[in-house]
Amino acid sequence: MPDNPQTQNEQPRRRQARGERRIAQLLEAAAQVFCTTGYTAASTNAIARKAGVSPGTLYQFFPNKEAIAIELGDRLMHEMRDTYGEALAPVDPATPLEEAVGSAVDRFVAFNTDHPVFFALMHGPDMPGGIADAHDQLHTSLIGRVEGLLASLVPDASPVDITRTAHVCLGIYKAGLELVLTHEGPERAAYIQEIKNVLTRYLEPLVGDRIGQGRPGAAGG
């Protein structure tokens, strides 16, 4: 009697699901190892040990640690794109500048504190060559989104000024992020607030009164 086609289809799906779970397990272990030792000092043996599997099991899915880093970086960069798509959405003119900046910073910080390996891989001195180009593209795309948001807030500014301002904003955030990630609890919250304060004070003279109007108590603080 021939096998049930439904049963035949379920077996590959189960194998695929097990494989996806194993890959997720290995990527999570790799993220912890990369954060602890850095990319260069990490090894496939250490990643396998952290994942609780044999090196042979790891090699069934990844040929080397660079392949692991590339897969991990690719997944994180996709998630990062979703994050900045939400964080840098057009601003309602009634939104106070401090609130708009705070909301964007909170979204970016939440992503980076949830995934500290993103900073470790993308901004460390030993970024794997295989993801350097992808990171450059992400950075260019992110700058473009910041430029677009700034252009809507400061429509009379020149493109050169907009680009420079976008780079300064991102530079301020990245510099502050390193301090955020090296602190916890109240000190982390304090550094996050400092980033918001610096960005708000930097943008206030540029944006002027173009946003923050239309809410009770928004104008004049």
ChimeraX commands (.cxc) that place a marker at each C-alpha (Angstrom):
marker #1 position 0.00,0.00,0.00 radius 0.5
marker #1 position 1.59,3.35,-1.00 radius 0.5
marker #1 position 2.61,5.82,1.68 radius 0.5
marker #1 position 0.23,8.62,2.47 radius 0.5
marker #1 position 1.47,11.72,0.53 radius 0.5
marker #1 position 0.70,13.84,3.58 radius 0.5
marker #1 position 3.03,11.70,5.70 radius 0.5
marker #1 position 5.76,11.98,3.06 radius 0.5
marker #1 position 5.46,15.76,3.10 radius 0.5
marker #1 position 5.50,16.01,6.88 radius 0.5
marker #1 position 8.88,14.29,7.27 radius 0.5
marker #1 position 10.90,16.87,5.28 radius 0.5
marker #1 position 9.04,19.65,7.08 radius 0.5
marker #1 position 9.96,18.17,10.44 radius 0.5
marker #1 position 13.60,17.83,9.39 radius 0.5
marker #1 position 13.58,21.42,8.14 radius 0.5
marker #1 position 12.03,22.65,11.40 radius 0.5
marker #1 position 14.67,20.77,13.42 radius 0.5
marker #1 position 17.38,22.24,11.24 radius 0.5
marker #1 position 16.03,25.79,11.73 radius 0.5
marker #1 position 15.93,25.28,15.49 radius 0.5
marker #1 position 19.52,24.01,15.45 radius 0.5
marker #1 position 20.66,26.98,13.37 radius 0.5
marker #1 position 18.92,29.39,15.76 radius 0.5
marker #1 position 20.62,27.61,18.68 radius 0.5
marker #1 position 24.04,27.94,17.05 radius 0.5
marker #1 position 23.50,31.60,16.15 radius 0.5
marker #1 position 22.45,32.42,19.71 radius 0.5
marker #1 position 25.56,30.68,21.04 radius 0.5
marker #1 position 27.74,32.49,18.50 radius 0.5
marker #1 position 26.28,35.85,19.54 radius 0.5
marker #1 position 27.27,35.17,23.16 radius 0.5
marker #1 position 30.78,34.04,22.20 radius 0.5
marker #1 position 31.36,37.00,19.85 radius 0.5
marker #1 position 30.24,39.42,22.59 radius 0.5
marker #1 position 32.51,37.80,25.16 radius 0.5
marker #1 position 35.70,37.23,23.18 radius 0.5
marker #1 position 35.33,39.30,20.03 radius 0.5
marker #1 position 35.17,37.86,16.54 radius 0.5
marker #1 position 38.88,37.17,16.02 radius 0.5
marker #1 position 39.38,35.23,19.27 radius 0.5
marker #1 position 36.16,33.23,18.84 radius 0.5
marker #1 position 36.33,29.66,17.56 radius 0.5
marker #1 position 33.87,27.16,16.17 radius 0.5
marker #1 position 34.74,24.85,19.08 radius 0.5
marker #1 position 33.78,27.56,21.58 radius 0.5
marker #1 position 30.52,28.21,19.73 radius 0.5
marker #1 position 29.67,24.51,19.62 radius 0.5
marker #1 position 30.49,24.19,23.32 radius 0.5
marker #1 position 28.25,27.15,24.18 radius 0.5
marker #1 position 25.44,25.64,22.07 radius 0.5
marker #1 position 25.87,22.27,23.78 radius 0.5
marker #1 position 26.57,20.39,20.55 radius 0.5
marker #1 position 29.58,18.69,19.01 radius 0.5
marker #1 position 31.80,20.52,16.50 radius 0.5
marker #1 position 30.66,17.95,13.93 radius 0.5
marker #1 position 27.05,19.03,14.41 radius 0.5
marker #1 position 28.04,22.67,13.92 radius 0.5
marker #1 position 29.86,21.83,10.67 radius 0.5
marker #1 position 26.69,20.26,9.31 radius 0.5
marker #1 position 25.27,23.77,9.15 radius 0.5
marker #1 position 28.26,26.15,8.91 radius 0.5
marker #1 position 31.70,25.53,7.37 radius 0.5
marker #1 position 33.49,28.09,9.57 radius 0.5
marker #1 position 32.96,30.94,12.00 radius 0.5
marker #1 position 32.86,33.55,9.22 radius 0.5
marker #1 position 29.82,31.80,7.74 radius 0.5
marker #1 position 28.19,31.93,11.18 radius 0.5
marker #1 position 28.98,35.63,11.54 radius 0.5
marker #1 position 27.64,36.36,8.05 radius 0.5
marker #1 position 24.36,34.57,8.74 radius 0.5
marker #1 position 24.03,36.23,12.14 radius 0.5
marker #1 position 24.88,39.65,10.72 radius 0.5
marker #1 position 22.45,39.22,7.83 radius 0.5
marker #1 position 19.56,38.39,10.15 radius 0.5
marker #1 position 20.39,41.26,12.46 radius 0.5
marker #1 position 20.70,43.74,9.62 radius 0.5
marker #1 position 17.27,42.78,8.31 radius 0.5
marker #1 position 15.86,43.37,11.79 radius 0.5
marker #1 position 17.77,46.64,12.07 radius 0.5
marker #1 position 16.20,47.87,8.82 radius 0.5
marker #1 position 12.77,47.19,10.28 radius 0.5
marker #1 position 13.76,49.07,13.43 radius 0.5
marker #1 position 14.93,52.23,11.71 radius 0.5
marker #1 position 11.97,52.09,9.35 radius 0.5
marker #1 position 9.77,52.52,12.43 radius 0.5
marker #1 position 12.11,54.83,14.35 radius 0.5
marker #1 position 12.60,57.25,11.44 radius 0.5
marker #1 position 9.03,57.38,10.21 radius 0.5
marker #1 position 7.71,60.86,9.29 radius 0.5
marker #1 position 7.14,63.03,12.35 radius 0.5
marker #1 position 3.73,64.50,13.14 radius 0.5
marker #1 position 4.22,68.31,13.23 radius 0.5
marker #1 position 2.39,68.35,16.57 radius 0.5
marker #1 position 5.07,66.16,18.16 radius 0.5
marker #1 position 7.56,68.07,20.35 radius 0.5
marker #1 position 11.16,67.67,19.15 radius 0.5
marker #1 position 12.20,66.16,22.48 radius 0.5
marker #1 position 9.52,63.49,22.16 radius 0.5
marker #1 position 10.39,62.70,18.53 radius 0.5
marker #1 position 14.09,62.34,19.33 radius 0.5
marker #1 position 13.36,60.32,22.46 radius 0.5
marker #1 position 11.13,57.88,20.60 radius 0.5
marker #1 position 13.71,57.28,17.86 radius 0.5
marker #1 position 16.56,56.83,20.36 radius 0.5
marker #1 position 14.50,54.42,22.46 radius 0.5
marker #1 position 13.80,52.19,19.45 radius 0.5
marker #1 position 17.44,52.11,18.38 radius 0.5
marker #1 position 18.71,51.51,21.91 radius 0.5
marker #1 position 16.17,48.72,22.46 radius 0.5
marker #1 position 17.45,46.95,19.35 radius 0.5
marker #1 position 21.09,47.29,20.38 radius 0.5
marker #1 position 20.56,46.27,24.00 radius 0.5
marker #1 position 18.50,43.27,22.87 radius 0.5
marker #1 position 21.25,42.34,20.37 radius 0.5
marker #1 position 24.61,43.55,21.78 radius 0.5
marker #1 position 26.40,41.33,19.29 radius 0.5
marker #1 position 25.28,43.73,16.54 radius 0.5
marker #1 position 27.54,46.44,17.95 radius 0.5
marker #1 position 30.29,43.92,18.68 radius 0.5
marker #1 position 30.32,42.67,15.08 radius 0.5
marker #1 position 29.56,45.86,13.17 radius 0.5
marker #1 position 31.68,48.34,15.10 radius 0.5
marker #1 position 34.48,46.22,16.48 radius 0.5
marker #1 position 38.02,46.39,15.10 radius 0.5
marker #1 position 37.78,42.84,13.73 radius 0.5
marker #1 position 34.61,42.96,11.66 radius 0.5
marker #1 position 34.49,39.86,9.42 radius 0.5
marker #1 position 35.25,40.85,5.84 radius 0.5
marker #1 position 32.21,39.01,4.54 radius 0.5
marker #1 position 29.78,41.39,6.21 radius 0.5
marker #1 position 31.70,44.65,5.83 radius 0.5
marker #1 position 30.06,45.50,2.51 radius 0.5
marker #1 position 26.59,44.70,3.85 radius 0.5
marker #1 position 27.27,46.92,6.86 radius 0.5
marker #1 position 28.39,49.78,4.59 radius 0.5
marker #1 position 25.15,49.44,2.62 radius 0.5
marker #1 position 23.13,49.46,5.83 radius 0.5
marker #1 position 24.96,52.58,7.01 radius 0.5
marker #1 position 24.35,54.34,3.69 radius 0.5
marker #1 position 20.68,53.39,3.80 radius 0.5
marker #1 position 20.37,54.59,7.39 radius 0.5
marker #1 position 22.01,57.92,6.57 radius 0.5
marker #1 position 19.55,58.27,3.68 radius 0.5
marker #1 position 16.59,57.75,6.00 radius 0.5
marker #1 position 17.93,60.32,8.47 radius 0.5
marker #1 position 18.50,62.76,5.61 radius 0.5
marker #1 position 14.93,62.28,4.42 radius 0.5
marker #1 position 13.55,62.94,7.88 radius 0.5
marker #1 position 15.73,66.01,8.37 radius 0.5
marker #1 position 14.81,67.38,4.95 radius 0.5
marker #1 position 11.14,67.28,5.93 radius 0.5
marker #1 position 11.92,69.14,9.17 radius 0.5
marker #1 position 14.31,71.70,7.66 radius 0.5
marker #1 position 13.08,72.13,4.05 radius 0.5
marker #1 position 15.14,75.26,3.40 radius 0.5
marker #1 position 18.47,73.61,4.29 radius 0.5
marker #1 position 20.87,72.65,1.50 radius 0.5
marker #1 position 21.47,68.96,0.69 radius 0.5
marker #1 position 25.08,69.33,1.85 radius 0.5
marker #1 position 23.97,70.69,5.21 radius 0.5
marker #1 position 21.34,67.95,5.56 radius 0.5
marker #1 position 23.93,65.24,4.87 radius 0.5
marker #1 position 26.37,66.74,7.35 radius 0.5
marker #1 position 23.69,66.98,10.02 radius 0.5
marker #1 position 22.64,63.37,9.39 radius 0.5
marker #1 position 26.22,62.16,9.85 radius 0.5
marker #1 position 26.62,64.18,13.06 radius 0.5
marker #1 position 23.35,62.79,14.48 radius 0.5
marker #1 position 24.37,59.22,13.74 radius 0.5
marker #1 position 27.87,59.86,15.08 radius 0.5
marker #1 position 26.46,61.22,18.35 radius 0.5
marker #1 position 24.22,58.19,18.71 radius 0.5
marker #1 position 26.99,55.66,18.01 radius 0.5
marker #1 position 29.37,57.35,20.44 radius 0.5
marker #1 position 26.74,57.32,23.15 radius 0.5
marker #1 position 25.69,53.75,22.37 radius 0.5
marker #1 position 29.07,52.40,23.40 radius 0.5
marker #1 position 28.59,54.00,26.82 radius 0.5
marker #1 position 25.03,52.67,27.05 radius 0.5
marker #1 position 26.13,49.10,26.34 radius 0.5
marker #1 position 28.89,49.18,28.97 radius 0.5
marker #1 position 26.51,50.23,31.76 radius 0.5
marker #1 position 23.41,48.73,33.30 radius 0.5
marker #1 position 20.46,49.78,35.42 radius 0.5
marker #1 position 20.12,53.46,36.42 radius 0.5
marker #1 position 23.46,54.39,34.85 radius 0.5
marker #1 position 22.39,52.96,31.49 radius 0.5
marker #1 position 19.14,54.92,31.69 radius 0.5
marker #1 position 21.12,58.06,32.52 radius 0.5
marker #1 position 23.38,57.65,29.48 radius 0.5
marker #1 position 20.35,57.07,27.25 radius 0.5
marker #1 position 18.87,60.32,28.51 radius 0.5
marker #1 position 22.16,62.10,27.85 radius 0.5
marker #1 position 22.08,60.96,24.20 radius 0.5
marker #1 position 18.53,62.30,23.87 radius 0.5
marker #1 position 19.54,65.60,25.47 radius 0.5
marker #1 position 22.53,66.09,23.19 radius 0.5
marker #1 position 20.58,65.29,20.01 radius 0.5
marker #1 position 17.64,67.48,21.03 radius 0.5
marker #1 position 19.87,70.46,21.85 radius 0.5
marker #1 position 21.80,69.97,18.60 radius 0.5
marker #1 position 18.65,69.87,16.46 radius 0.5
marker #1 position 16.66,72.60,18.25 radius 0.5
marker #1 position 18.29,75.58,16.47 radius 0.5
marker #1 position 18.00,73.81,13.10 radius 0.5
marker #1 position 14.39,72.71,13.38 radius 0.5
marker #1 position 13.12,75.81,15.17 radius 0.5
marker #1 position 9.35,75.82,15.65 radius 0.5
marker #1 position 8.52,73.57,12.70 radius 0.5
marker #1 position 7.41,70.74,14.97 radius 0.5
marker #1 position 5.92,70.73,18.43 radius 0.5
marker #1 position 3.06,73.05,17.51 radius 0.5
marker #1 position -0.56,72.12,17.96 radius 0.5
marker #1 position -0.40,70.37,21.34 radius 0.5
marker #1 position -1.42,72.09,24.54 radius 0.5
marker #1 position 1.69,73.19,26.35 radius 0.5
marker #1 position 3.99,72.12,23.47 radius 0.5
marker #1 position 5.10,75.63,22.54 radius 0.5
marker #1 position 7.43,77.30,24.95 radius 0.5
marker #1 position 7.92,74.11,27.00 radius 0.5
marker link #1:1,2 radius 0.2
marker link #1:2,3 radius 0.2
marker link #1:3,4 radius 0.2
marker link #1:4,5 radius 0.2
marker link #1:5,6 radius 0.2
marker link #1:6,7 radius 0.2
marker link #1:7,8 radius 0.2
marker link #1:8,9 radius 0.2
marker link #1:9,10 radius 0.2
marker link #1:10,11 radius 0.2
marker link #1:11,12 radius 0.2
marker link #1:12,13 radius 0.2
marker link #1:13,14 radius 0.2
marker link #1:14,15 radius 0.2
marker link #1:15,16 radius 0.2
marker link #1:16,17 radius 0.2
marker link #1:17,18 radius 0.2
marker link #1:18,19 radius 0.2
marker link #1:19,20 radius 0.2
marker link #1:20,21 radius 0.2
marker link #1:21,22 radius 0.2
marker link #1:22,23 radius 0.2
marker link #1:23,24 radius 0.2
marker link #1:24,25 radius 0.2
marker link #1:25,26 radius 0.2
marker link #1:26,27 radius 0.2
marker link #1:27,28 radius 0.2
marker link #1:28,29 radius 0.2
marker link #1:29,30 radius 0.2
marker link #1:30,31 radius 0.2
marker link #1:31,32 radius 0.2
marker link #1:32,33 radius 0.2
marker link #1:33,34 radius 0.2
marker link #1:34,35 radius 0.2
marker link #1:35,36 radius 0.2
marker link #1:36,37 radius 0.2
marker link #1:37,38 radius 0.2
marker link #1:38,39 radius 0.2
marker link #1:39,40 radius 0.2
marker link #1:40,41 radius 0.2
marker link #1:41,42 radius 0.2
marker link #1:42,43 radius 0.2
marker link #1:43,44 radius 0.2
marker link #1:44,45 radius 0.2
marker link #1:45,46 radius 0.2
marker link #1:46,47 radius 0.2
marker link #1:47,48 radius 0.2
marker link #1:48,49 radius 0.2
marker link #1:49,50 radius 0.2
marker link #1:50,51 radius 0.2
marker link #1:51,52 radius 0.2
marker link #1:52,53 radius 0.2
marker link #1:53,54 radius 0.2
marker link #1:54,55 radius 0.2
marker link #1:55,56 radius 0.2
marker link #1:56,57 radius 0.2
marker link #1:57,58 radius 0.2
marker link #1:58,59 radius 0.2
marker link #1:59,60 radius 0.2
marker link #1:60,61 radius 0.2
marker link #1:61,62 radius 0.2
marker link #1:62,63 radius 0.2
marker link #1:63,64 radius 0.2
marker link #1:64,65 radius 0.2
marker link #1:65,66 radius 0.2
marker link #1:66,67 radius 0.2
marker link #1:67,68 radius 0.2
marker link #1:68,69 radius 0.2
marker link #1:69,70 radius 0.2
marker link #1:70,71 radius 0.2
marker link #1:71,72 radius 0.2
marker link #1:72,73 radius 0.2
marker link #1:73,74 radius 0.2
marker link #1:74,75 radius 0.2
marker link #1:75,76 radius 0.2
marker link #1:76,77 radius 0.2
marker link #1:77,78 radius 0.2
marker link #1:78,79 radius 0.2
marker link #1:79,80 radius 0.2
marker link #1:80,81 radius 0.2
marker link #1:81,82 radius 0.2
marker link #1:82,83 radius 0.2
marker link #1:83,84 radius 0.2
marker link #1:84,85 radius 0.2
marker link #1:85,86 radius 0.2
marker link #1:86,87 radius 0.2
marker link #1:87,88 radius 0.2
marker link #1:88,89 radius 0.2
marker link #1:89,90 radius 0.2
marker link #1:90,91 radius 0.2
marker link #1:91,92 radius 0.2
marker link #1:92,93 radius 0.2
marker link #1:93,94 radius 0.2
marker link #1:94,95 radius 0.2
marker link #1:95,96 radius 0.2
marker link #1:96,97 radius 0.2
marker link #1:97,98 radius 0.2
marker link #1:98,99 radius 0.2
marker link #1:99,100 radius 0.2
marker link #1:100,101 radius 0.2
marker link #1:101,102 radius 0.2
marker link #1:102,103 radius 0.2
marker link #1:103,104 radius 0.2
marker link #1:104,105 radius 0.2
marker link #1:105,106 radius 0.2
marker link #1:106,107 radius 0.2
marker link #1:107,108 radius 0.2
marker link #1:108,109 radius 0.2
marker link #1:109,110 radius 0.2
marker link #1:110,111 radius 0.2
marker link #1:111,112 radius 0.2
marker link #1:112,113 radius 0.2
marker link #1:113,114 radius 0.2
marker link #1:114,115 radius 0.2
marker link #1:115,116 radius 0.2
marker link #1:116,117 radius 0.2
marker link #1:117,118 radius 0.2
marker link #1:118,119 radius 0.2
marker link #1:119,120 radius 0.2
marker link #1:120,121 radius 0.2
marker link #1:121,122 radius 0.2
marker link #1:122,123 radius 0.2
marker link #1:123,124 radius 0.2
marker link #1:124,125 radius 0.2
marker link #1:125,126 radius 0.2
marker link #1:126,127 radius 0.2
marker link #1:127,128 radius 0.2
marker link #1:128,129 radius 0.2
marker link #1:129,130 radius 0.2
marker link #1:130,131 radius 0.2
marker link #1:131,132 radius 0.2
marker link #1:132,133 radius 0.2
marker link #1:133,134 radius 0.2
marker link #1:134,135 radius 0.2
marker link #1:135,136 radius 0.2
marker link #1:136,137 radius 0.2
marker link #1:137,138 radius 0.2
marker link #1:138,139 radius 0.2
marker link #1:139,140 radius 0.2
marker link #1:140,141 radius 0.2
marker link #1:141,142 radius 0.2
marker link #1:142,143 radius 0.2
marker link #1:143,144 radius 0.2
marker link #1:144,145 radius 0.2
marker link #1:145,146 radius 0.2
marker link #1:146,147 radius 0.2
marker link #1:147,148 radius 0.2
marker link #1:148,149 radius 0.2
marker link #1:149,150 radius 0.2
marker link #1:150,151 radius 0.2
marker link #1:151,152 radius 0.2
marker link #1:152,153 radius 0.2
marker link #1:153,154 radius 0.2
marker link #1:154,155 radius 0.2
marker link #1:155,156 radius 0.2
marker link #1:156,157 radius 0.2
marker link #1:157,158 radius 0.2
marker link #1:158,159 radius 0.2
marker link #1:159,160 radius 0.2
marker link #1:160,161 radius 0.2
marker link #1:161,162 radius 0.2
marker link #1:162,163 radius 0.2
marker link #1:163,164 radius 0.2
marker link #1:164,165 radius 0.2
marker link #1:165,166 radius 0.2
marker link #1:166,167 radius 0.2
marker link #1:167,168 radius 0.2
marker link #1:168,169 radius 0.2
marker link #1:169,170 radius 0.2
marker link #1:170,171 radius 0.2
marker link #1:171,172 radius 0.2
marker link #1:172,173 radius 0.2
marker link #1:173,174 radius 0.2
marker link #1:174,175 radius 0.2
marker link #1:175,176 radius 0.2
marker link #1:176,177 radius 0.2
marker link #1:177,178 radius 0.2
marker link #1:178,179 radius 0.2
marker link #1:179,180 radius 0.2
marker link #1:180,181 radius 0.2
marker link #1:181,182 radius 0.2
marker link #1:182,183 radius 0.2
marker link #1:183,184 radius 0.2
marker link #1:184,185 radius 0.2
marker link #1:185,186 radius 0.2
marker link #1:186,187 radius 0.2
marker link #1:187,188 radius 0.2
marker link #1:188,189 radius 0.2
marker link #1:189,190 radius 0.2
marker link #1:190,191 radius 0.2
marker link #1:191,192 radius 0.2
marker link #1:192,193 radius 0.2
marker link #1:193,194 radius 0.2
marker link #1:194,195 radius 0.2
marker link #1:195,196 radius 0.2
marker link #1:196,197 radius 0.2
marker link #1:197,198 radius 0.2
marker link #1:198,199 radius 0.2
marker link #1:199,200 radius 0.2
marker link #1:200,201 radius 0.2
marker link #1:201,202 radius 0.2
marker link #1:202,203 radius 0.2
marker link #1:203,204 radius 0.2
marker link #1:204,205 radius 0.2
marker link #1:205,206 radius 0.2
marker link #1:206,207 radius 0.2
marker link #1:207,208 radius 0.2
marker link #1:208,209 radius 0.2
marker link #1:209,210 radius 0.2
marker link #1:210,211 radius 0.2
marker link #1:211,212 radius 0.2
marker link #1:212,213 radius 0.2
marker link #1:213,214 radius 0.2
marker link #1:214,215 radius 0.2
marker link #1:215,216 radius 0.2
marker link #1:216,217 radius 0.2
marker link #1:217,218 radius 0.2
marker link #1:218,219 radius 0.2
marker link #1:219,220 radius 0.2
marker link #1:220,221 radius 0.2
view
